[in-house]
Amino acid sequence: MTVDVSPLFTPFRLGSLQLANRFVMAPMTREFSPGGIPGPDVAAYYARRAAGDVGLIVTEGTFIDHAAAGDRTDVPQFYGDQALQAWQEVARAVHAAGGRIVPQLWHRGAQRPPGSGPHPETSSISPSGRYPGLTGSEAMSVADIDEVVSSYARAAADAQRLGFDGIELHGAHGYLLDQFLWSGTNLRTDLYGGGPAGRARFAAEVVAACRAATSPAFPIIFRLSNWKAGDYHARLAQTPHELEAVLAPLLTAGVDVFHVSTRRHVEAAFPDSSLGLAGWVKKITATPTITVGGVGLDGDLMTAYTAGGRARTVPLDQLLDQFEEGQFDLVAVGRALLSDPEWVLKVQQGRFEDLRSFDAADREKLA
């Protein structure tokens, strides 16, 4: 591989946060936190990637303190004295290794099976009481909306108090924030529904509350996607104009970075343009943007998990082309870093022959 990767190893500033390079560890749910408490092994897992020169780590999804947020007890919580103290140790370990880290704050909404998780007595909630192929969620009242907004704000304040370098709000893949953004799940006719701007109102209120709960320079990252769990052909927006209407309220509310999740970062987002979704988000908002989706690997996310459980390492030529065109500012790497903690360091040193290909069996390890 002869491509010049040095542009990806230039520093980048996000508010008060200075990053050493353009690589981000993508959030990946692991379920290695018994009782919702991340242990020393979780701290070591993230610190190992920081020591491998990852510029910014986004943690696995962490459930906020709203009772209907979570469905599994081995997914970490971001609330309660014990869990928060454990997360503080994670942040310290990453910082000691020279890295930067933000927690991903998560509410599953309608994707939470009723009766599951730490609070099985609590009803699952969603914008309109529906999700394709799923049943059992209740449509949220305005009081419910206010409660969830406050829950996100508490988590954001805790993240800054604990010494994290920012937060990421999980607004992708058909989870609660995305359920409001997506016309396929938001059928409301009040202020929180209707057109794209109305559907973005709830997420914008969450962003604004998190901004108010933290200092002005504390970075807020918002993750978004077209595809949803169970529907890989879904579209958050059918046109660039509609995408702009969704993004504008989020930007006004205080988003500093958009993290654009795709199954393959090289795929065009709309007809008659070669721009990927991250490229369109950057073009529309002129705001720092993270791309993600199959970086450094052949095949998309789900294919790697089903077709033999492996994905071969491939050159980064297309990624560099997109970066040099200004389609994004940062690059999130998921599966490659899961299997090879030193992936970024090896790329920087030109040790491409030493890169370890992704193996789905590595999901079962905390290494």
C-alpha positions in Angstrom: 0.0 0.0 0.0 1.7 3.2 -1.1 -1.1 5.8 -0.3 0.1 8.8 1.7 -1.9 8.7 5.0 -0.2 11.6 6.6 -3.2 14.0 6.1 -5.1 11.8 8.5 -2.5 12.3 11.2 -2.8 16.1 11.4 -4.2 17.6 14.6 -7.8 18.8 14.9 -9.6 21.0 17.4 -13.2 20.5 18.7 -14.1 23.3 21.0 -11.8 22.9 24.0 -10.7 19.5 22.8 -7.4 19.1 20.8 -7.1 15.8 19.0 -3.7 14.4 17.9 -5.1 12.9 14.6 -8.3 12.3 12.7 -9.1 8.8 13.9 -12.0 8.0 16.1 -12.9 4.7 17.7 -16.5 4.0 16.8 -19.0 3.0 19.5 -19.5 -0.8 19.7 -21.9 -2.4 22.1 -20.0 -5.2 24.0 -22.2 -6.2 27.0 -19.2 -6.7 29.3 -20.5 -4.6 32.2 -22.3 -6.9 34.7 -25.1 -5.1 36.5 -24.4 -2.1 34.2 -21.1 -1.4 35.9 -17.9 -1.2 33.8 -15.0 -2.9 35.5 -11.2 -2.5 35.3 -11.2 -4.8 32.2 -13.4 -2.2 30.4 -11.0 0.6 31.4 -8.1 -1.5 30.1 -9.9 -2.2 26.8 -10.3 1.5 26.0 -6.9 2.4 27.3 -5.3 -0.1 25.0 -6.9 1.7 21.9 -5.8 5.1 23.3 -2.2 3.7 23.6 -2.5 2.6 20.0 -2.8 6.3 19.0 -6.6 6.6 18.4 -7.3 10.3 18.5 -10.8 10.1 20.1 -12.7 7.2 21.6 -16.5 7.1 21.6 -17.6 4.5 24.2 -20.1 1.8 23.6 -23.7 3.0 24.1 -24.5 3.8 27.8 -28.0 4.0 29.1 -29.2 7.2 30.6 -31.1 7.2 33.8 -34.6 7.2 32.3 -36.2 3.9 33.4 -37.3 2.9 29.9 -33.9 3.6 28.3 -32.3 0.2 28.6 -33.1 -3.5 28.0 -30.0 -5.4 29.0 -28.2 -5.6 32.4 -24.7 -6.2 30.9 -24.8 -3.0 28.9 -23.2 -0.2 30.9 -25.3 2.5 32.7 -24.3 6.2 32.8 -26.1 6.8 36.1 -25.8 5.8 39.8 -22.8 6.4 42.0 -21.2 3.0 41.4 -21.4 3.1 37.6 -20.3 6.8 37.4 -17.3 6.1 39.6 -16.4 3.2 37.3 -16.7 5.4 34.2 -14.5 8.0 35.9 -11.8 5.3 36.2 -12.3 4.5 32.5 -11.7 8.1 31.5 -8.7 8.3 33.8 -7.2 5.2 32.2 -7.7 6.6 28.7 -6.2 9.9 29.6 -3.2 8.2 31.2 -2.6 6.4 27.9 -2.7 9.8 26.1 -6.2 9.5 24.6 -9.4 11.4 24.6 -12.8 9.9 25.4 -16.6 10.7 25.2 -19.5 8.5 26.4 -22.2 7.7 24.0 -25.6 8.4 25.7 -28.3 6.1 24.6 -32.1 5.5 24.9 -33.5 2.5 22.9 -37.1 3.7 22.8 -39.4 1.3 20.9 -36.5 -1.1 20.4 -36.6 -2.0 24.1 -38.7 -5.1 24.5 -41.4 -4.5 27.2 -40.5 -6.1 30.5 -36.8 -6.1 29.9 -33.7 -4.5 31.4 -33.0 -3.1 34.8 -36.6 -1.8 35.1 -38.9 -4.5 33.7 -41.9 -2.9 35.3 -41.6 0.2 33.1 -43.4 0.5 29.8 -41.4 1.0 26.7 -41.9 4.4 24.9 -41.7 5.8 21.4 -42.9 8.9 19.5 -46.1 7.3 18.3 -46.3 3.8 19.9 -45.0 2.0 16.8 -41.9 0.7 15.2 -41.9 -1.5 12.1 -42.0 -5.2 13.1 -42.2 -4.4 16.9 -45.0 -3.9 19.3 -45.5 -2.9 22.9 -44.3 0.7 23.1 -46.4 3.5 24.3 -46.7 6.9 22.6 -44.9 9.6 24.6 -46.7 12.4 26.3 -45.2 15.9 26.5 -44.4 15.1 30.1 -42.6 11.9 29.0 -40.6 14.0 26.5 -39.6 16.5 29.3 -38.5 13.6 31.5 -36.2 12.1 28.8 -34.8 15.5 28.0 -33.9 16.1 31.6 -32.3 12.6 31.8 -30.0 13.4 28.9 -29.0 16.7 30.5 -28.1 15.0 33.8 -25.9 12.5 31.9 -24.2 15.3 30.0 -23.5 17.2 33.3 -22.1 14.0 34.9 -19.9 13.4 31.9 -18.2 16.8 32.2 -18.0 16.4 36.0 -16.3 13.1 35.7 -13.6 14.4 33.3 -14.8 13.2 30.0 -13.9 15.2 26.9 -17.4 15.6 25.5 -20.5 13.5 24.8 -22.1 11.7 21.9 -25.9 11.5 21.6 -27.0 8.4 19.8 -29.5 9.7 17.3 -29.0 6.9 14.7 -30.1 3.3 13.9 -33.7 3.6 14.9 -33.2 4.3 18.6 -35.3 6.9 20.5 -33.9 10.1 19.1 -33.9 8.7 15.6 -37.5 7.4 16.1 -38.5 11.1 16.4 -36.4 12.1 13.4 -37.6 9.4 11.1 -41.0 9.6 9.4 -41.4 5.8 9.5 -41.8 6.0 13.3 -42.9 9.5 14.0 -46.6 10.0 13.2 -47.2 12.7 15.6 -49.3 15.8 14.7 -48.2 18.1 17.5 -45.1 20.2 17.7 -42.9 17.1 17.7 -44.1 15.7 14.4 -45.2 16.6 10.9 -42.4 17.8 8.7 -38.6 17.3 9.1 -38.2 20.4 11.4 -41.0 19.2 13.7 -39.6 15.7 13.8 -36.2 17.2 14.8 -37.7 19.2 17.7 -37.3 16.6 20.4 -33.6 15.9 19.5 -32.9 19.6 19.3 -34.4 20.0 22.8 -32.1 17.2 24.1 -29.1 18.9 22.5 -30.1 22.3 24.0 -30.5 20.8 27.4 -27.1 19.1 27.2 -25.6 22.3 26.1 -27.1 24.2 29.0 -25.9 21.6 31.4 -22.3 21.8 30.3 -19.8 24.5 29.5 -20.0 26.2 26.1 -16.7 24.6 24.8 -17.7 21.1 25.9 -18.1 19.2 22.6 -21.5 17.6 21.8 -21.4 15.0 19.0 -24.7 13.9 17.4 -24.8 10.5 15.7 -27.2 10.1 12.8 -27.9 7.5 10.1 -30.1 6.7 7.2 -30.3 2.9 8.0 -32.3 1.6 10.9 -32.1 -1.6 12.8 -34.3 -4.0 10.8 -34.5 -1.7 7.8 -31.2 -1.1 5.9 -33.0 0.8 3.1 -34.6 3.4 5.3 -33.9 7.0 4.7 -33.8 9.8 7.2 -34.2 12.3 4.4 -35.2 11.7 0.8 -33.4 14.8 -0.6 -30.6 17.1 0.5 -33.2 19.8 1.1 -35.1 17.5 3.6 -31.8 16.6 5.2 -31.0 20.3 5.7 -34.4 20.8 7.4 -33.5 18.0 9.9 -30.0 19.2 10.6 -30.7 22.9 11.0 -32.5 22.7 14.4 -29.8 20.4 15.8 -27.1 22.8 14.7 -28.9 25.7 16.2 -29.4 23.8 19.5 -25.7 23.3 19.9 -24.3 20.3 18.0 -20.6 20.7 17.5 -19.9 17.5 15.5 -22.1 15.2 13.3 -21.2 11.6 13.4 -22.6 10.1 10.2 -23.1 6.3 10.4 -23.3 4.4 7.1 -22.9 0.8 6.3 -20.2 1.8 3.7 -18.7 5.2 3.7 -18.1 5.1 -0.1 -21.8 4.8 -1.0 -23.5 7.9 -2.5 -26.4 9.3 -0.3 -28.6 10.7 -3.1 -29.0 10.2 -6.8 -27.0 12.4 -9.2 -24.2 13.0 -6.8 -21.2 10.9 -5.7 -21.2 12.5 -2.2 -21.7 10.1 0.7 -24.0 11.0 3.5 -21.1 12.5 5.6 -20.2 14.6 2.6 -23.7 16.0 2.3 -23.9 16.7 6.1 -20.6 18.6 5.9 -21.7 20.5 2.8 -25.0 21.5 4.3 -23.9 22.4 7.8 -20.2 23.5 7.3 -19.7 21.7 10.7 -17.1 19.2 11.7 -18.2 15.7 10.5 -17.2 12.2 11.3 -17.5 9.5 8.6 -17.9 5.8 9.5 -18.8 2.6 7.7 -16.4 -0.2 6.6 -13.2 1.9 6.9 -10.2 -0.2 6.0 -12.3 -3.3 5.4 -14.1 -5.0 2.5 -17.8 -5.7 2.8 -20.3 -3.8 5.0 -21.1 -4.2 8.6 -23.7 -6.9 8.5 -22.0 -9.0 5.8 -18.9 -9.3 8.0 -21.0 -10.7 10.8 -22.8 -13.2 8.6 -20.6 -14.3 5.7 -18.0 -16.3 7.6 -17.5 -13.7 10.3 -14.5 -12.0 8.7 -13.7 -8.9 6.7 -10.5 -8.5 4.8 -8.3 -5.4 5.2 -8.3 -3.2 2.1 -6.3 0.0 1.0 -7.4 3.4 2.2 -7.3 5.2 -1.2 -11.0 6.0 -1.5 -11.0 7.2 2.1 -8.1 9.6 1.4 -9.7 10.8 -1.7 -12.9 11.7 0.2 -10.9 13.4 3.0 -8.9 15.5 0.6 -12.2 16.6 -1.1 -13.3 17.9 2.3 -16.2 15.5 2.7 -15.4 14.9 6.4 -13.0 15.9 9.1 -12.7 12.8 11.2 -12.8 9.0 10.5 -14.4 6.5 12.8 -13.1 3.0 12.8 -15.1 0.2 14.4 -14.5 -3.5 13.5 -10.9 -3.0 12.5 -10.1 -1.6 16.0 -12.1 -4.3 17.7 -9.7 -6.9 16.2 -6.5 -4.8 16.2 -6.0 -2.3 19.0 -2.9 -1.0 17.2 -4.6 -0.5 13.9 -4.2 3.3 13.9 -0.5 3.1 15.0 0.2 0.5 12.3 -1.4 2.7 9.6 0.7 5.7 10.8 3.9 3.7 10.7 3.1 2.2 7.3 2.9 -1.3 8.7 0.0 -2.3 6.5 1.1 -5.9 6.1 0.8 -6.2 9.9 -2.9 -5.1 10.1 -5.1 -7.8 11.5 -8.3 -8.5 9.5 -11.6 -8.3 11.4 -12.9 -11.6 12.9 -16.4 -11.6 14.4 -15.2 -13.9 17.1 -13.4 -10.9 18.6 -16.7 -9.5 19.7 -16.8 -12.2 22.4 -13.5 -11.0 23.9 -12.6 -7.9 25.9 -9.1 -7.4 24.7 
